[in-house]
Amino acid sequence: MHAGSHGVVHGLLGMGVGVGLLVAAGMLTEDEVALLAVEEWRFHKPLLVGEEVRARMEVLDSRPGRTRPGTALVRRRVELCDRAGEVVQSGQLVFFARRSTGR
């Protein structure tokens, strides 16, 4: 998304763009099998059509899966920021993931 247009982007589209940016950056991989929960998602300010955005991500915690060996639940904090670096959306995403040897 880039500057030059007018209007407000639907909030869920912003969330999808943020996750897409993390995938494109290699921060989310095929090891994240399923999105289990969206927690505490906040819309801090409008995301405008055409706005350049970037995503930040931090792993908050990870615990072994209870029902399947070699799996984990991974909670990540995600922030979607505008060109000025201000957070426009933020929240936590919980993924069901395969555990690789590097985790």
VENWORA-V695083 format. One record per backbone hydrogen bond with DSSP energy under -0.5 kcal/mol. NH is the residue of the N-H (numbers start at 1). CO is the residue of the C=O. If there is no record, write none. Layout:
nh:NH co:CO
nh:NH co:CO
This chain:
nh:9 co:47
nh:13 co:10
nh:14 co:10
nh:15 co:11
nh:16 co:12
nh:17 co:13
nh:18 co:14
nh:19 co:15
nh:20 co:16
nh:21 co:17
nh:22 co:18
nh:23 co:19
nh:24 co:20
nh:25 co:21
nh:26 co:23
nh:27 co:22
nh:28 co:22
nh:32 co:29
nh:33 co:31
nh:33 co:96
nh:34 co:96
nh:36 co:34
nh:36 co:94
nh:37 co:94
nh:39 co:37
nh:39 co:92
nh:42 co:90
nh:44 co:42
nh:44 co:88
nh:45 co:88
nh:48 co:46
nh:49 co:7
nh:51 co:48
nh:54 co:81
nh:56 co:79
nh:58 co:77
nh:60 co:58
nh:60 co:75
nh:61 co:75
nh:63 co:73
nh:65 co:71
nh:71 co:68
nh:72 co:97
nh:73 co:63
nh:74 co:72
nh:74 co:95
nh:75 co:61
nh:76 co:74
nh:76 co:93
nh:77 co:58
nh:78 co:76
nh:78 co:91
nh:79 co:56
nh:80 co:89
nh:81 co:54
nh:81 co:79
nh:82 co:86
nh:85 co:82
nh:88 co:80
nh:89 co:80
nh:90 co:42
nh:91 co:78
nh:92 co:39
nh:93 co:76
nh:94 co:37
nh:95 co:74
nh:95 co:93
nh:96 co:34
nh:97 co:72
nh:97 co:95
nh:98 co:31
nh:99 co:70
nh:100 co:98
nh:103 co:100
